Amino acid sequence: MKSLSILLTAAALLVLVGCNTVKGVGQDLQKAGETIEDAVKKK
């Protein structure tokens, strides 16, 4: 579980680095949240 958290955090940081606007950051955070929710539901 710890390695999954680290992986998701690293992926979220990479996505955030690619954002150019505040709107983009919000969308990226939403997608990261959905990914985390999906991972938790599968366990």
Secondary structure as UniProt FT lines:
FT   HELIX           2..17
FT   HELIX           22..42
//
